[in-house]
Amino acid sequence: MTPGRTCPLYYRYAANTFSRQADLTAETVYVIGGLYGNRPALTEILAMAARETVAPRLIFNGDFHWFDVAPSTFAAINAEVHDPIALRGNVETELAPDADDAGCGCAYPDYVDDADVERSNDIMRRLRVTSRQFPDDVARLTALPMHLLIEVAGSRIGIVHGDAESLAGWRFAHDSLHEPINQQWVTDLCRQYNLAGFASSHTCLPALRRFGNGAEERFVINNGAAGMPNFGGTQYGLITRLSIHEAPESFAQYGRKFGPLYVDALPVHFDHGKMVEQFLTDWPLNSAAHTSYWKRIVEGPSYAPPHALGFARAPSVCA
């Protein structure tokens, strides 16, 4: 096993896990992936939820930790993500004291260079050191489920961190969703298990794609990152909103309606200055996270909404 490139077999799950009854039913759900230890983003997400007419159910679908190597920040994130529903991502999974040497657990594809992979492994090693101060929290985090099945507006939706077969899968990445074989795979899974679609995260860049037409229309929405910019020239994160109620026009970045179900990407306009201040305190110049993520944090990635919606192909970028 190559740390950061390949992952243990226990990251995988059978697709028929989504044949079960829904784990919860709600009018509105926020799916919050890739918070990455950003407390100002979490504060803004809670404020966004409070502005909804009907309080949404919050689902953190993994990687709510990452940059938060300061013990106080790590503890605060754990405390605030305790009451909402949470799934574990590869980051939470790799905090386990007895975790196999999967590095960061990202399962990066070949187009991510070795230096980026090793820096992610370094970030994970440093986060593990912090986490050892909180053994009870780590035990809770590593026992979280890897997937959830919800029902909104009469539609069954699979909530995952990676994709429909692996905690760290990349088949719901924006570039993978261009591939006909993956489009057919999603369509077949949804038809077989009576799903309207999937909501995911993990791959760092957002996507909203539809497959099929009419009653056969299905979707995958990937929020990219709640705690980092997702588009060039921006300084806000994104989360997914699934609802029977239309999002206020000022809320949504983009979205689609699938029957009675509204599927939207919501911008998270967190206090970017506070986020940067904490990041630089924990990850100064030449540190692993600074080298990998600083440009994205201040400028956003080379990516735009038309790429997320599949209207144009984008470079395969993560950081």
N, C-alpha and C positions, 0 to 999 in steps of 0.2 A: 504494500500500500504506500502510495506517495503522498505525504502530508500536504493537504490543501488541494490535491488533484483528484484523489480517489477517496471513497468513504466506506465505512463498514457496512456489512449486509443489513445490520439492524436499522439503518436509515431507510430501508425500503419497506413498502407495504403493498398488499394486494389491491388491485383496482376494485375488486368486489366489496371492499370495505365501504364503498359509497352506495351499496345496495340497502343499507340499514335505514331505519326510520330516522327522521330528523332529531338531532340532539337538542335543538331549541327552535322556537318559532317567535318571530318578532315583526313589528311593523317597519322598523328602520334599524339597520346595522352599520356601524363603522368598522371596517377592516383595516387595521393599523399595522403595517409591516415595515420593518427596517427603521425603527425609531433610533437605533444606534446610540442609545444613551444620551439623547438630546433632551434635557429637561425643559428648556423653553418651548420646544415643539410639543411636548406632553402637556404643558400648561395651556397652550393654544388649542390643542385638540379637545381638552376638557371644556374650554370656553366655547368652542364651536358646538359641542354636544349640548351645552346649556342653552344655546340660542335656538335649537330645534323646537318646533311646536310639540312634537312627541319625542320624548327622550330616547335616543338610540341606545341599543346594546353595543358595547364596545368589545371588540375581539382583537387582541394583539396576536398576530399570527407569526411571531418569532423575530429574533434578532432585535429585541428591545434593548439589549446590551451591546456594546462594542467600544465606543470611545470613552466610556465612563469608568476609567481606571482609578479615579479618585474615590476612596472608600465612601465618602459622604454622598457622592452622586450615585454610586452603585447602590447604596442602601436606599436612597430616595426613590430611584426608579423601581426597585423591588417593592417598596411600600405602596407606590401609587399604581402599580400594575397588579397588585394582589387581588383587589376586589373584582375588576372586570374579568372576562373570560380570556385566557391566554393559551396559546399553543407554543411549543418550543421550536426555535429555529436551530440551525447548526451551531450558532454561538452558544445558546443555552445548553445544548446537548454536550458540547465539548468542554463545558465547565465541570463535568463529572470527574471526581478524583480518579476513577478507574477507567476513564475514556481511552479507547484505542488511540494510537498516535495518528489521528486524522488531521492534525494541524488545526487550521481554522474550520475544517469541515465544509468548506465552500464548494468542493468538487468543481473547481474552475475548469472551463473548457480550454482547448489548446491555444486559442487566440489571446488568452491572458498570459503575459510573459512571466517567466520564472521569477524575476525580481519582485513583481507585484505579489505573486503567490507567497514568496518567502516573507515579505513584509506583513502580509495578512497573518501568517503563522506567528510572527513576532508580536503582533497586536494581541493575538489570542493568548500567547504565553504570558504577556503582561497582565491581561485581564484575569487569567487564572490565579495569579499571585494575589490580586485584590480579592477575588472571590473566596479565597481560603479563610478570610476573616469572617465569612458569613456562611458557615456550614449548613445551617438550617435552611437558609434561602436557597443554597445550591441544591440541596436535596429536593426541595419543592420544584425548582426550575427544571431539573433533569427528569422529574417524574411527569411533567406536563405532557398532554397528548400531542401527536404529530398532525392530526387532522380533525375536522369538525364537519358535520353536515347540518345545515340550517334550512329553514323554510321562511321565505319572505314573499308576500303577495301570492301565495299558493305555489311558488317556485322553489324547487329543491336546488341548493347551491353547495358545492363542496368548497370548504375553506382549507387551504394548505399553506405551507411555507414555500416549498419548492414547486413540485408538480404532482400529478395524480398517481405517481408511482414511487417517489422518493422525496424525503425531507430536503435533500439538496439537489433535486433535479432541475434541469435547465430547459425542459421542453415547453415551459410557459414564458421563456424569454422572448423579447420582441423579435429577434432574428429567427428563432426557431419557429415562431408562429407564422412566418412566411412560407414555411416548407409544406408542400401538399401532404406529405406523409404524416406530419404532426396535426395538420388540420383535420385529416380523416380520422386520426386517432382520437382527437377530442370529440368529434362528432359521434363516433361509434360509442365511446364511453358514456357520453351524455344520453344517447338513445337507449343504451343497454340498461342504465341505472336510473332512468327518468330524471335526469338533471337538466336544469336550465343552463348551468355553466359552472365555472370555477373562479374563485378569487385567490390570488397568490401574491408573492413578493419575491424575495431572495436574490433576484438577478440584478438589482440596483437600478434598473431602468424601467419605466412604466410602459404598459401596453393595454389597449382595449380592442379586441378583435371579435368579430361575429362570424359565424359559420352557418351555412344553410339559409333557407328562406322560409317565411311564413311560420307555420306551426313547428317546423323543424329547425328554426333559428336557435343557435346556441352561442355562448360567449365565453371568453376568458378575459378577465381583467387582472392586471398586475399593477400594483400601486407604485412600484419602484422603490422609493424611500420616503418614509414620513419625516425623517430627521435630516435629510440633505436635499439640496437643490436637484431637480430632475431635468431641467431644461437650460440651455445656454442663456446667459444674461439674467437669470432669476436667482432668488435667494429664499425660496420657500419649498417645503416638502409637499407630498401628496398622500392622501389616504383614499380608500374606496368607500363609497356610500351605496348601500343596497336598500331600497325602500319601496313601499307601496305608495308613498307620497312623493310628489315632484319636489326636487331640490329648489330652494329659492334661487333665482337667476344669478344673484351675486355670489352664491356659494360655489358653483361648479366650474371647473376648468374645461371639462368636456364630458359627454355622456351619451347614452342611448337608452331607449325604452324597448324592453323585450316583453311584449304582452302587457300585463299590468305592473311589471317590475321595472323600476328606474335604477339604472346602473350608472354611477357617476364617479369621476375622479375629483376630489375636493382639494384645493390648495390649502396648505397649512402655513399661514403667514406668521411664523414664530419670530421672536426677537433675535434677529440674526447677530446683532452686536454682542448680546450675552452669550450666544452659542459660540461665537468666535473667541471671545475672551476665555471661556472655559476650555475650549479646544487647545488654544495656545499655551495655557497653563499646564495642561496634561501632556500635550504633544508639541513640543517646541521644534524649531527648525532642525532638520536632519533626522528627526525621529521617524519611525516607520509609518505612522499614520499621517504625519505631516507630508512626507514625501509622496505617499499614495493619494491623499485626499485633499490637500490644501487647495489646489487649483479648482477642483470641483466645488468646494465649499464657498469660494469667493467668486467664481465665474460661472458655475454650472457646467455640466458636461456638453459635449458637441452633439446635442440631441434636441428635438423640437416636437411639439404636439403632432404634426403630420406623421412623424416617425412612429409615435405611440399608437396612432390610429391606423397605421399600416398603409398610408397613402404614399409613403416614400420609404425606401430602405435606408437604414442608418448604418454608420460604422459600428462594428462590434466593440463597444466600449463599456466599461463598468465604472471605474473611478473617474 
